[in-house]
Every structure is written in structure tokens, then in C-alpha cells.
Amino acid sequence: MFVNPDEEILEQMMDDAAWHLESIREKQLQVDERTAYNHLAIYLRWCIEHSRMSKEFLHRYSAVVEKIQKSPWDVDLREFVRDELHGLLLYPYFDEIGCAFARHYYGDGSKPYFPSDIDSYAMEYFGEKRYHSNGFQDEAYLFVPFNEDYYQAISKVIEHRWEEWQLESAKTRKRESTLPSLAEGMMDYLHCPCLYLPPMKSDTPIKLAYQDACKRGQQGGFVPMLVAVDDTLWECLLLNSEGDCDGADDVFDKEEVAKYRQTALTDSMLDGKAVLERKEEAQDDDLDWSAEILGEMANGEGNDEFLGYWDYPAEQTLPLLLVEIPVKNPWEVFAYLPFGGWNECPDTPELMAVTKYWFEQYGARPAVITHDVLELTVPAPVPKERAMELAQEQYAFCPDVVDQGPPDTTVGMLADSLRQSRAWYFWWD
């Protein structure tokens, strides 16, 4: 059926500045007519800065996008919306995720609703009495000064709505998804609340769900972990807790697993610092420690992101479980996730001892496990004066973070990274 071009635009339309211009002119409001484009420009800038534009938009308007990314207040996006976009915001301007968010937040007038948030900000800015004054004629949002403070305030509101939407989207996917059999088996083994997170192109929902679980865990008596749904990890868990495994579809002995956990949680703890010192002493004496391994504390890069749960060739995350492990202390998660004990990867007692020591020293908490990766988070980067000491401990704990790193990687480079990072990454070959 032939679709009238006007009807097609209406289906794609999020907002039209003509509606706001009409109010300015009919009510003879004493404002610059560019104010009709204020909130359209704010929303567009937020989406550009957060990389939510479509490839077509980026290609066609590459010059203005580059200017916004470098110095946004050198560009009056209101004039761009007026002159280049004909006063319209359309869904096709945004990428798939950006479009889905726009339909949720800027779509049908239900709450939350971007224009309502703009109006609410105007009431907060002017106060209720002035907001309802005759001078504004129910159009107070057009009188808010268009400046950086306005953008930053509304940007925080959009960010909050984005986080709410992402978290709700993750919960919806849980309700709608059919769990892979491996995920079901691992959930049965873990025997505690788990949220399945399927592969995603963006890990924002994962980070939001994890942050939410961390907050709840403080009151709920559990420690959250992001666990890869991974055949090799599954085999490691079974081998360590049962001593036997014939494949990923094994039916495990729940009594044996429970006994393993109880033993791990009640046995006397090793001394974490002593474990690290013993591993340091076992390192290759033939190496020139100062020249080949230690190096200068320089050229490191900070990291605050999780790296281990990405399937880099597929450009998406691994399937994950967000697990609420019912233990009091962070280091006790390894009683439920005994993934080590192979090659140079520490076994469960060593993992518990070292992470307990690092928790007491730096507040480090285990956060991500795959079959060969462990990631911890810390509330703040380590002080510069302690970074080299910690880097040497991490090298003893996991030599591959240096030995298998890019050429010329040294302990000093690792130290320089640690003093800038809130996420610690370990990988065993």
C-alpha cells in the first residue's frame, strides 16, 4: 500500500519544534524563537555524546558531530536542528539502542517522559509560584536559560532515565528468554538466586544489574558475582567440588558439592601474604629481575571496566549469570566458585586467602569469573607509594598478567596501571 510521505514522517517523529514555535507566536511570549528548539537540542547532544546516533546520521552530519564531541558549546545545536533537521527529531536519527530508548522515553507520553522531565525542571528552576505565573502562560520551559548548567542538569535526568530503562530491559530479557541448558545446570549447581544475562552488544545493562546487586547485597547478606556460562568453567567447578566430571551435561552430586562448600568455609584460612611470598620465592631465579621483570613505574593505563566477560571476535558479551552468593565475606565466593587449581591458577584455599588479604588491605572484591579470568574491583585506585608492592604481589599471584601481556610489559607498567584503576584483571594461560 502506498504510504503518504507526511504519514511516514509522523510515524517516525519524536518531536517537532513547530509545535513550540506556534505557542511562542500565538501567546506572543517574550523569548527568542530559538527557545523552541532548546530541549530538542539538549536531547540530541546527549545522544551524540553517548554514541547513540545511527550510521546514516553520523555520515551525513559528521562535521557537527565532531564539533559536539570536541567542544559542544562552540555549536548552537538549536540552529542545527532548525536549519539542517527542519525542526524535527526523528527515530531514524538514532542507532538501534538509541531508537528503542527514545520510543520508551520520548515516545507516547507515558511516564517517564522526556517533555515531562523538561517541564518538571522548569518548575524546580523557577519555583511553583513563578512557574504558574501569568507571564509564562503555561510555557515556563521556554524561559529556562539555555546554557551549560541547563544542559548538565537535564543530562543527569536523561542518564537516570537511561539507567532505569537498561535495568528494566535486563529484567524483561530474563522473563522472556529461554535459558540454555548449561545456564540451567550452573544455576542448579550454585543453588542461589541467579539472573541470566544473554550476550549483548552493550554491557551497560550488565553493569547496572551488578551495581544494583551490590547495593542490595550489603543489606541482603550476599555477594554478587558475574559468572560466565562456559563449558570449561563448568567442568572446573565440578572437578574441584566433586573430583569427577565427564562433560558439561553431568548430573552432579548435590551432597558432595554442599560438603565441599562447608569444608571450604570452615577450614582454617591460609595466610594470604604468606601465600604470595611463597609464590614470589618460587619464581625463576635465572631472570634479571630488575631489567626483565620489574622495570620503571610508567606507561600504564588506568582501567575501571570489566574486560573478561567480552567475546571480542563476536563484539558482544559472553552469556553470564549474575549470582547472589549467600556468603558474608567477599573472599568466600570461591567456596561456590572453585574454578582454580590448574596450571599456575591458585586453588580454592589460596584464592580465598589472597583475596581476603587484598580485601583487608585495599577493599578488593571478586566480581567476574570465566574459565580463565578473574576480575576484582576496588573502591579507589591504590596509592602510588603502594602500587609497586601490589604489582609484585599480583605478578606472583598471576605471572601471565605480565609475561603474556604486550611486548615490553613489566611489573612497573602494571604498577602504573594499578595506581589509576578500580578494576583488577587476572588471566591464566
C-alpha positions in Angstrom: 0.0 0.0 0.0 1.3 3.5 -0.9 2.2 5.5 2.2 1.8 9.2 2.2 5.2 10.8 2.9 3.6 13.0 5.6 2.1 10.0 7.3 5.5 8.3 7.2 7.2 11.2 8.8 4.5 11.3 11.5 5.3 7.7 12.4 9.0 8.5 12.7 8.6 11.7 14.5 9.6 12.2 18.1 9.2 16.0 18.3 8.6 19.0 16.1 9.8 22.4 17.1 6.9 23.9 15.0 4.5 23.0 17.9 6.6 25.1 20.3 7.0 27.9 17.8 3.3 28.0 17.5 2.9 28.6 21.2 5.5 31.4 21.2 3.8 33.2 18.4 0.2 32.7 19.4 0.9 33.7 23.0 3.3 36.5 22.0 5.9 35.2 24.5 8.8 37.4 25.1 11.5 34.8 24.3 13.9 34.2 21.4 12.3 31.9 18.9 15.3 29.6 19.2 14.0 28.5 22.6 11.5 26.3 20.7 14.5 24.1 19.9 16.0 24.1 23.4 15.0 20.6 24.7 15.4 19.0 21.2 19.0 20.3 21.1 19.7 19.0 24.6 18.4 15.5 23.9 20.3 15.4 20.6 23.5 16.5 22.2 23.2 13.8 24.9 22.7 11.1 22.3 25.7 12.3 20.3 27.9 12.4 23.4 26.8 8.9 24.3 27.3 7.4 20.8 23.6 6.6 20.2 23.4 8.0 16.7 22.7 6.0 13.5 25.5 5.4 11.0 23.5 7.4 8.4 23.3 10.4 10.8 27.0 10.2 11.6 27.9 10.0 7.9 25.6 12.9 6.8 26.4 15.2 9.8 29.9 14.1 10.6 31.2 17.7 10.9 28.7 18.8 13.5 29.2 15.5 15.4 32.9 16.1 15.6 32.4 19.6 16.9 30.0 18.5 19.6 32.4 15.8 20.7 35.3 18.3 20.9 33.7 21.5 22.2 29.9 21.4 22.3 29.3 25.0 23.2 31.0 26.1 20.0 28.0 24.8 18.2 24.4 26.0 18.8 22.6 22.8 18.2 19.3 24.7 18.2 20.2 26.3 14.9 21.4 22.9 13.6 18.0 21.4 14.5 16.2 24.3 12.9 18.3 24.7 9.7 19.5 21.1 9.0 16.9 18.9 10.6 13.9 21.2 9.8 13.0 21.4 13.4 12.4 17.6 13.7 13.7 14.9 15.8 13.1 11.5 14.1 13.6 8.0 15.4 15.9 7.0 12.4 18.5 9.5 13.6 19.4 7.1 16.3 21.0 3.7 16.4 19.0 0.6 17.3 19.5 1.0 21.1 19.1 4.8 20.9 15.9 4.4 19.0 14.5 1.9 21.5 15.3 4.2 24.3 13.7 7.2 22.5 10.5 5.2 21.9 10.5 4.4 25.7 11.4 7.9 27.0 10.3 10.3 24.2 7.5 8.4 22.7 3.9 8.0 23.8 3.6 10.4 26.7 3.6 7.8 29.4 5.9 8.2 32.4 8.8 8.6 32.3 8.5 11.1 29.5 11.2 13.5 28.4 9.0 16.5 27.8 7.5 16.0 31.3 11.0 16.0 32.8 11.8 19.2 30.9 8.6 20.7 32.4 9.4 19.5 35.9 12.8 21.0 35.7 11.3 24.4 34.8 9.1 24.2 37.9 12.1 23.3 40.0 14.1 26.1 38.5 11.5 28.9 38.8 9.6 27.7 41.9 6.0 26.7 41.8 4.6 30.2 42.3 6.5 31.8 39.4 6.1 28.6 37.2 2.3 29.2 37.3 2.5 33.0 36.8 0.7 34.8 34.0 3.9 35.8 32.4 4.8 32.3 31.4 1.3 31.4 30.2 1.9 27.6 30.9 5.1 27.7 28.9 7.7 28.1 31.6 10.1 25.6 30.0 10.7 28.1 27.2 12.0 30.6 29.7 14.8 28.5 31.3 18.2 30.0 30.2 19.8 27.9 27.6 23.3 27.4 28.9 25.7 24.7 30.1 24.2 24.5 33.5 20.8 23.7 31.9 22.3 21.0 29.7 24.2 19.4 32.6 21.1 19.3 34.8 19.0 17.7 32.2 21.8 15.4 31.1 21.7 13.9 34.6 18.0 13.4 34.3 18.4 11.6 31.0 21.2 9.5 32.4 19.0 8.4 35.3 16.2 7.5 32.9 18.6 5.6 30.7 19.9 3.6 33.7 16.3 2.8 34.8 15.4 1.6 31.3 18.5 -0.5 30.9 17.9 -2.3 34.2 14.3 -2.9 33.4 15.3 -4.2 30.0 17.7 -6.7 31.6 14.9 -8.0 33.8 12.5 -8.2 30.9 15.0 -10.3 28.9 15.2 -12.6 31.9 11.5 -13.1 31.9 11.3 -13.6 28.1 14.4 -15.6 27.4 14.7 -19.4 27.2 17.6 -20.5 29.4 20.3 -22.6 27.7 20.7 -26.0 29.4 24.2 -25.1 30.5 22.9 -22.0 32.3 20.2 -24.1 33.9 22.7 -26.6 35.1 25.0 -24.0 36.6 22.1 -22.3 38.3 21.1 -25.6 39.8 24.7 -26.2 41.0 25.0 -22.7 42.5 21.7 -23.1 44.3 21.1 -19.4 45.0 19.4 -16.5 43.2 20.7 -16.1 39.6 19.9 -13.7 36.8 20.7 -14.9 33.3 22.2 -12.2 31.1 22.3 -13.3 27.4 25.0 -12.0 25.1 24.7 -8.2 24.5 26.4 -5.7 22.2 26.5 -3.2 25.1 27.4 -4.2 28.6 25.5 -1.2 30.2 22.6 -3.5 31.5 25.2 -5.8 33.0 27.0 -3.1 34.9 23.7 -1.6 36.1 22.4 -5.0 37.2 25.7 -5.7 39.0 25.7 -2.3 40.7 22.1 -2.8 41.8 23.0 -6.3 43.2 26.0 -4.8 45.1 23.7 -2.3 46.9 21.2 -5.0 47.7 23.9 -7.4 48.8 25.0 -5.1 51.6 21.6 -5.5 53.3 20.7 -8.9 51.9 23.7 -10.9 53.1 25.1 -12.0 49.8 28.0 -11.2 47.5 27.2 -10.7 43.8 29.4 -12.3 41.1 29.2 -12.2 37.3 29.9 -15.8 36.2 30.4 -16.8 32.6 28.1 -19.6 31.2 31.1 -21.5 30.0 31.6 -25.3 29.4 35.2 -25.2 30.6 34.3 -23.3 33.7 31.5 -25.7 34.4 33.9 -28.6 34.2 36.4 -26.9 36.6 33.6 -26.3 39.1 32.6 -30.0 39.0 36.2 -31.3 39.1 37.1 -29.2 42.1 33.9 -29.8 44.1 33.3 -33.4 43.2 36.6 -34.7 41.8 34.8 -36.2 38.8 33.4 -34.8 35.5 32.6 -36.5 32.3 31.1 -33.5 30.5 29.1 -30.3 30.6 25.8 -32.2 31.0 26.9 -34.1 34.1 24.4 -34.6 36.9 26.3 -33.6 40.0 26.1 -34.9 43.5 24.5 -32.1 45.5 25.6 -33.6 48.8 29.2 -33.7 47.7 29.0 -30.1 46.5 27.5 -29.0 49.8 30.1 -30.8 51.7 32.9 -29.2 49.7 31.4 -25.7 50.3 31.1 -26.3 54.0 34.7 -27.5 54.3 36.0 -24.6 52.3 34.1 -22.1 54.6 35.1 -23.7 57.9 38.7 -24.9 57.4 41.4 -22.7 58.8 42.4 -19.9 56.4 45.8 -19.7 54.9 47.8 -16.5 55.4 47.3 -14.6 52.2 50.5 -12.6 52.4 52.5 -15.8 53.1 50.9 -17.4 50.1 52.1 -14.5 47.9 55.6 -14.5 49.4 55.9 -18.3 48.8 54.9 -17.8 45.2 57.4 -14.9 44.8 60.2 -17.2 46.1 59.2 -19.9 43.6 59.8 -17.6 40.6 62.6 -18.2 38.1 65.9 -17.1 39.6 67.6 -17.1 36.2 65.8 -13.9 35.1 67.3 -10.5 35.5 64.5 -9.3 37.9 65.3 -5.6 37.7 65.8 -5.3 33.9 63.5 -8.0 32.5 60.6 -8.0 35.0 60.5 -5.1 37.3 61.1 -2.0 35.1 60.0 1.6 35.8 56.6 2.5 37.1 55.5 4.2 33.9 53.4 3.8 30.7 50.5 2.0 32.4 46.9 2.7 31.5 44.1 3.0 34.0 41.1 0.7 33.8 37.7 0.9 35.5 35.8 -1.5 33.2 35.3 -5.3 33.3 37.2 -6.9 30.4 36.9 -10.6 31.0 33.3 -11.2 30.0 33.6 -10.0 26.4 33.5 -12.2 23.4 35.8 -9.9 21.4 35.5 -11.6 17.9 31.7 -11.5 18.1 31.8 -8.0 19.5 29.4 -8.9 22.3 29.4 -10.1 25.9 29.6 -13.8 26.9 26.4 -15.3 28.3 26.5 -14.6 32.0 24.9 -15.3 35.3 24.6 -12.6 37.9 24.8 -14.8 41.0 23.8 -13.7 44.6 26.2 -15.9 46.6 24.9 -16.4 50.2 28.2 -15.6 52.0 29.1 -12.8 54.4 32.6 -12.1 53.1 33.8 -11.4 49.5 36.6 -14.0 49.6 34.2 -16.7 50.5 32.6 -16.7 47.0 35.3 -19.3 45.9 33.6 -21.9 48.1 30.8 -21.7 45.5 33.0 -21.0 42.5 36.1 -23.2 42.9 37.5 -22.5 39.4 41.3 -22.7 40.1 43.9 -25.4 40.8 45.1 -25.9 37.3 48.4 -24.8 35.7 49.5 -21.7 37.7 46.0 -20.7 38.7 45.7 -20.8 42.5 43.4 -23.3 44.1 40.4 -22.5 46.3 42.3 -22.1 49.7 44.9 -19.9 48.0 42.2 -17.8 46.2 40.3 -17.3 49.4 43.5 -16.4 51.4 44.9 -13.9 48.9 41.6 -12.1 48.2 40.9 -11.9 51.9 44.3 -10.2 52.3 43.7 -7.8 49.4 40.2 -7.0 50.8 41.7 -6.1 54.2 44.5 -4.1 52.5 42.6 -2.4 49.6 38.9 -3.3 49.9 39.2 -5.6 46.8 36.2 -7.7 45.9 35.9 -10.5 43.4 33.4 -9.5 40.7 33.9 -11.6 37.5 34.9 -15.2 36.8 35.2 -17.0 33.5 37.1 -20.3 33.0 40.5 -18.4 32.8 39.8 -14.9 34.1 39.2 -13.4 37.5 38.4 -9.7 38.0 38.3 -7.8 41.2 37.1 -4.2 42.0 38.4 -1.8 44.5 36.7 1.4 45.8 39.6 3.6 44.7 42.9 3.1 42.9 45.8 2.1 45.2 48.1 5.0 46.4 51.2 5.5 44.2 53.5 4.6 47.1 51.9 1.2 47.4 51.4 0.4 43.7 54.8 -1.3 43.1 54.4 -3.5 46.1 50.9 -4.6 45.0 52.1 -5.1 41.4 54.8 -7.5 42.6 52.2 -9.4 44.6 49.9 -9.6 41.6 52.7 -10.9 39.4 53.4 -13.6 42.0 49.7 -14.4 42.1 49.3 -14.4 38.3 52.5 -14.1 36.2 50.6 -14.2 32.9 49.3 -10.6 33.5 52.9 -9.5 32.7 54.5 -12.5 31.0 51.7 -12.9 28.5 51.0 -9.2 28.1 52.0 -7.0 25.2 55.8 -6.8 24.4 57.8 -4.9 27.0 55.2 -5.3 29.7 56.8 -5.1 33.1 55.7 -5.2 36.7 56.4 -1.4 36.8 53.9 -0.9 34.0 51.4 -2.9 35.9 52.0 -0.8 39.0 51.4 2.4 36.9 48.1 0.9 35.8 47.1 -0.1 39.3 47.5 3.4 40.7 45.0 4.6 38.1 42.5 1.6 38.2 39.5 0.5 40.1 39.3 -2.9 38.3 42.0 -5.6 38.6 42.3 -8.2 35.8 43.9 -11.7 36.1 44.3 -14.2 33.3 45.9 -17.6 33.4 47.0 -19.4 30.2 
